């Protein structure tokens, strides 16, 4: 599913922009690091609560994680 890839790419992009490792983001979000990795690869289907926890740590609204980045 395309949405899972979009979410994963957004999380990875924002995590790297904050200079966080997967381990740090996972720990701060209260999820397993392997689960976070599968989300970033577009393999896992995270719940809204998980997306909200990740978004909170990244300092964005959860809807940002769902938004497809468009080229200008």
MARTOR-371670 format. One record per atom (N, C-alpha, C): residue number from 1; atom name; x, y, z. Coordinates in pm, 1 decimal, always signed. Each point is the difference from the previous one (the first is absolute). Example, Ala and Ser with C-alpha at 12.3 -4.5 7.8 and 13.67 -1.06 7.14 Angstrom:
<atoms>
{atom 1,N,{+1319.0,-569.0,+780.0}}
{atom 1,CA,{-89.0,+119.0,+0.0}}
{atom 1,C,{+90.0,+120.0,+0.0}}
{atom 2,N,{-35.0,+105.0,-72.0}}
{atom 2,CA,{+82.0,+119.0,+6.0}}
{atom 2,C,{-77.0,+109.0,+73.0}}
</atoms>
This chain:
<atoms>
{atom 1,N,{+84.6,-119.3,+0.0}}
{atom 1,CA,{-84.6,+119.3,+0.0}}
{atom 1,C,{+88.2,+124.4,+0.0}}
{atom 2,N,{-36.3,+93.1,-82.2}}
{atom 2,CA,{+79.6,+121.8,-16.2}}
{atom 2,C,{+6.1,+85.0,+126.8}}
{atom 3,N,{-108.3,+8.0,+75.2}}
{atom 3,CA,{-3.0,+84.0,+119.9}}
{atom 3,C,{+103.8,-45.5,+102.6}}
{atom 4,N,{+20.3,-129.3,+12.8}}
{atom 4,CA,{+101.1,-48.5,+94.7}}
{atom 4,C,{+138.9,+47.7,-40.0}}
{atom 5,N,{+28.4,+3.9,-129.9}}
{atom 5,CA,{+130.6,+51.1,-46.6}}
{atom 5,C,{+13.7,+148.6,+28.0}}
{atom 6,N,{-106.6,+75.4,-23.0}}
{atom 6,CA,{+1.5,+144.4,+25.3}}
{atom 6,C,{+27.7,+26.5,+147.5}}
{atom 7,N,{-71.1,-70.0,+87.3}}
{atom 7,CA,{+19.2,+16.7,+144.4}}
{atom 7,C,{+143.8,-33.5,+38.7}}
{atom 8,N,{+49.8,-111.4,-48.7}}
{atom 8,CA,{+136.2,-41.2,+32.3}}
{atom 8,C,{+103.7,+100.3,-46.1}}
{atom 9,N,{-16.5,+50.7,-121.8}}
{atom 9,CA,{+94.1,+99.5,-52.7}}
{atom 9,C,{-4.4,+128.8,+81.0}}
{atom 10,N,{-119.7,+42.0,+38.2}}
{atom 10,CA,{-12.4,+122.0,+80.7}}
{atom 10,C,{+65.4,-16.5,+135.8}}
{atom 11,N,{-22.2,-113.4,+63.5}}
{atom 11,CA,{+61.1,-23.9,+131.5}}
{atom 11,C,{+151.5,+0.1,-12.0}}
{atom 12,N,{+53.2,-71.0,-98.3}}
{atom 12,CA,{+145.1,-5.8,-17.6}}
{atom 12,C,{+57.9,+139.2,-26.4}}
{atom 13,N,{-63.8,+76.1,-87.8}}
{atom 13,CA,{+47.3,+135.1,-33.6}}
{atom 13,C,{+0.8,+90.4,+123.5}}
{atom 14,N,{-108.9,-2.0,+75.5}}
{atom 14,CA,{-9.6,+85.5,+118.9}}
{atom 14,C,{+94.6,-46.2,+110.4}}
{atom 15,N,{+16.0,-131.6,+13.9}}
{atom 15,CA,{+91.8,-53.2,+101.6}}
{atom 15,C,{+142.4,+44.7,-30.2}}
{atom 16,N,{+40.1,-11.3,-125.8}}
{atom 16,CA,{+136.2,+40.7,-36.8}}
{atom 16,C,{+19.1,+149.9,+14.0}}
{atom 17,N,{-104.2,+77.8,-30.4}}
{atom 17,CA,{+8.6,+145.4,+15.1}}
{atom 17,C,{+19.9,+39.1,+146.0}}
{atom 18,N,{-52.1,-80.8,+91.2}}
{atom 18,CA,{+17.7,+23.8,+143.9}}
{atom 18,C,{+126.0,-66.8,+54.0}}
{atom 19,N,{+75.8,-65.0,-88.6}}
{atom 19,CA,{+123.8,-69.9,+37.8}}
{atom 19,C,{-25.9,-106.9,+105.6}}
{atom 20,N,{-110.5,-72.3,-15.5}}
{atom 20,CA,{-32.9,-109.5,+90.3}}
{atom 20,C,{+29.5,-133.2,-66.8}}
{atom 21,N,{+47.5,-95.8,+77.2}}
{atom 21,CA,{+13.8,-135.7,-51.3}}
{atom 21,C,{-135.2,-69.5,+12.3}}
{atom 22,N,{-13.8,-112.0,-69.8}}
{atom 22,CA,{-121.9,-79.0,+15.1}}
{atom 22,C,{-16.8,-42.7,+145.6}}
{atom 23,N,{+108.9,-35.2,+61.7}}
{atom 23,CA,{-4.5,-43.9,+139.5}}
{atom 23,C,{-53.5,+111.2,+90.6}}
{atom 24,N,{+47.6,+121.7,-19.1}}
{atom 24,CA,{-45.5,+112.6,+82.2}}
{atom 24,C,{-148.3,+28.7,-22.9}}
{atom 25,N,{-41.1,+5.9,-126.4}}
{atom 25,CA,{-139.5,+29.1,-30.2}}
{atom 25,C,{-91.1,-109.2,+52.9}}
{atom 26,N,{+39.9,-123.9,-17.1}}
{atom 26,CA,{-81.1,-111.1,+49.4}}
{atom 26,C,{-14.9,+6.4,+152.5}}
{atom 27,N,{+110.0,+20.8,+68.9}}
{atom 27,CA,{-4.4,+6.4,+146.2}}
{atom 27,C,{-86.3,+115.8,+47.3}}
{atom 28,N,{+17.9,+115.9,-59.5}}
{atom 28,CA,{-77.0,+117.9,+40.9}}
{atom 28,C,{-148.4,-13.4,-34.5}}
{atom 29,N,{-30.3,-79.5,-103.4}}
{atom 29,CA,{-138.8,-20.9,-41.5}}
{atom 29,C,{-65.3,-116.9,+72.7}}
{atom 30,N,{+81.5,-79.0,+69.4}}
{atom 30,CA,{-52.9,-114.7,+73.3}}
{atom 30,C,{-32.8,-119.5,-88.1}}
{atom 31,N,{+75.1,-12.8,-112.2}}
{atom 31,CA,{-21.7,-114.4,-88.3}}
{atom 31,C,{+131.7,-73.0,-22.0}}
{atom 32,N,{-9.6,-121.0,-51.0}}
{atom 32,CA,{+117.6,-81.6,-27.4}}
{atom 32,C,{+75.5,+55.0,-120.8}}
{atom 33,N,{+132.2,-3.1,+5.4}}
{atom 33,CA,{+82.6,+52.2,-108.0}}
{atom 33,C,{-23.3,-77.7,-129.7}}
{atom 34,N,{-18.3,-130.3,+8.3}}
{atom 34,CA,{-25.4,-79.9,-121.4}}
{atom 34,C,{-133.0,+39.3,-63.0}}
{atom 35,N,{-98.4,+30.6,+84.8}}
{atom 35,CA,{-130.2,+43.9,-49.6}}
{atom 35,C,{+13.7,+134.4,-71.6}}
{atom 36,N,{+75.5,+92.1,+58.6}}
{atom 36,CA,{+23.7,+128.8,-64.2}}
{atom 36,C,{+68.7,-19.4,-134.8}}
{atom 37,N,{+97.3,-89.1,-5.2}}
{atom 37,CA,{+67.7,-27.9,-126.4}}
{atom 37,C,{-95.9,-50.7,-106.1}}
{atom 38,N,{-92.5,-85.6,+40.0}}
{atom 38,CA,{-96.8,-53.2,-96.5}}
{atom 38,C,{-99.6,+108.3,-43.5}}
{atom 39,N,{-29.7,+94.0,+88.6}}
{atom 39,CA,{-85.7,+113.6,-37.5}}
{atom 39,C,{+73.3,+85.6,-103.1}}
{atom 40,N,{+126.3,+30.5,+26.3}}
{atom 40,CA,{+78.1,+84.0,-90.9}}
{atom 40,C,{+17.8,-66.2,-136.8}}
{atom 41,N,{+4.0,-132.6,-3.5}}
{atom 41,CA,{+14.1,-71.2,-127.3}}
{atom 41,C,{-134.3,-16.3,-71.2}}
{atom 42,N,{-108.2,+44.7,+62.7}}
{atom 42,CA,{-131.6,-10.6,-61.6}}
{atom 42,C,{-59.6,-137.8,+8.6}}
{atom 43,N,{+46.1,-79.9,+94.6}}
{atom 43,CA,{-47.7,-136.9,+14.1}}
{atom 43,C,{-107.2,-13.5,+107.1}}
{atom 44,N,{+11.3,+77.1,+106.4}}
{atom 44,CA,{-94.6,-9.2,+111.1}}
{atom 44,C,{-114.7,+97.6,-19.9}}
{atom 45,N,{-110.7,-29.6,+64.2}}
{atom 45,CA,{-119.8,+84.0,-5.7}}
{atom 45,C,{-25.3,+53.4,+141.3}}
{atom 46,N,{+63.4,+112.4,+35.7}}
{atom 46,CA,{-9.8,+49.4,+138.2}}
{atom 46,C,{-139.3,+51.9,+34.0}}
{atom 47,N,{-34.3,-11.2,+126.2}}
{atom 47,CA,{-127.3,+53.5,+47.3}}
{atom 47,C,{+9.4,+152.0,+10.4}}
{atom 48,N,{-115.0,+61.6,+15.9}}
{atom 48,CA,{-3.4,+145.6,+18.8}}
{atom 48,C,{+73.9,+40.4,+126.7}}
{atom 49,N,{-10.8,-80.3,+103.6}}
{atom 49,CA,{+69.4,+31.1,+125.2}}
{atom 49,C,{+151.8,-2.7,-18.3}}
{atom 50,N,{+48.9,-95.2,-77.3}}
{atom 50,CA,{+144.2,-8.3,-27.0}}
{atom 50,C,{+44.1,+119.7,-83.3}}
{atom 51,N,{-77.4,+33.5,-103.6}}
{atom 51,CA,{+33.8,+117.1,-81.3}}
{atom 51,C,{+0.4,+127.0,+83.8}}
{atom 52,N,{-95.3,+11.6,+91.4}}
{atom 52,CA,{-5.4,+117.3,+86.6}}
{atom 52,C,{+122.0,+6.7,+91.5}}
{atom 53,N,{+41.7,-113.7,+52.8}}
{atom 53,CA,{+117.4,-3.0,+87.9}}
{atom 53,C,{+126.1,+40.1,-76.7}}
{atom 54,N,{+15.7,-52.6,-120.9}}
{atom 54,CA,{+115.6,+33.8,-81.9}}
{atom 54,C,{-3.0,+147.8,-36.7}}
{atom 55,N,{-115.5,+48.3,-42.2}}
{atom 55,CA,{-13.1,+141.0,-38.8}}
{atom 55,C,{+33.0,+92.0,+116.6}}
{atom 56,N,{-43.2,-35.6,+118.9}}
{atom 56,CA,{+27.2,+80.8,+118.3}}
{atom 56,C,{+150.6,+13.0,+22.8}}
{atom 57,N,{+70.7,-111.2,-9.5}}
{atom 57,CA,{+145.5,+3.3,+19.5}}
{atom 57,C,{+66.8,+82.2,-110.2}}
{atom 58,N,{-52.9,-10.5,-121.2}}
{atom 58,CA,{+57.7,+74.9,-112.1}}
{atom 58,C,{-41.5,+146.6,-0.9}}
{atom 59,N,{-95.1,+36.2,+85.4}}
{atom 59,CA,{-42.8,+139.1,+10.6}}
{atom 59,C,{-90.5,+46.6,-112.8}}
{atom 60,N,{-79.4,-93.4,-55.1}}
{atom 60,CA,{-92.6,+33.9,-108.2}}
{atom 60,C,{-138.3,-57.0,+32.7}}
{atom 61,N,{-101.3,+44.9,-73.5}}
{atom 61,CA,{-132.8,-58.9,+11.6}}
{atom 61,C,{+0.3,-133.1,-74.8}}
{atom 62,N,{-77.9,-95.5,+45.3}}
{atom 62,CA,{-4.5,-131.8,-63.0}}
{atom 62,C,{-37.1,+9.3,-147.6}}
{atom 63,N,{-80.8,+96.9,-37.3}}
{atom 63,CA,{-40.8,+12.2,-140.3}}
{atom 63,C,{+118.0,+27.9,-91.6}}
{atom 64,N,{+107.8,+57.9,+53.0}}
{atom 64,CA,{+119.4,+25.1,-79.7}}
{atom 64,C,{+60.3,-132.7,-46.2}}
{atom 65,N,{-11.3,-102.1,+82.6}}
{atom 65,CA,{+54.9,-130.5,-35.1}}
{atom 65,C,{-76.4,-64.4,-114.5}}
{atom 66,N,{-125.0,+39.2,-16.5}}
{atom 66,CA,{-85.3,-57.3,-104.7}}
{atom 66,C,{+5.4,+76.8,-131.1}}
{atom 67,N,{+60.3,+116.4,+1.7}}
{atom 67,CA,{-2.3,+89.5,-115.6}}
{atom 67,C,{+110.0,-35.0,-99.1}}
{atom 68,N,{-39.0,-11.0,-124.7}}
{atom 68,CA,{+95.6,-26.2,-106.1}}
{atom 68,C,{+72.1,+129.6,-34.7}}
{atom 69,N,{+132.8,-6.4,-3.2}}
{atom 69,CA,{+80.1,+117.6,-34.9}}
{atom 69,C,{-7.5,+18.4,-151.3}}
{atom 70,N,{-28.7,+120.7,-41.8}}
{atom 70,CA,{-9.0,+27.7,-142.7}}
{atom 70,C,{+119.5,+84.8,-43.7}}
{atom 71,N,{+51.9,-32.4,-115.9}}
{atom 71,CA,{+110.6,+78.8,-56.6}}
{atom 71,C,{-53.8,+129.9,-57.9}}
{atom 72,N,{+77.9,+106.0,+12.0}}
{atom 72,CA,{-41.8,+129.4,-53.7}}
{atom 72,C,{+48.4,+18.1,-140.5}}
</atoms>
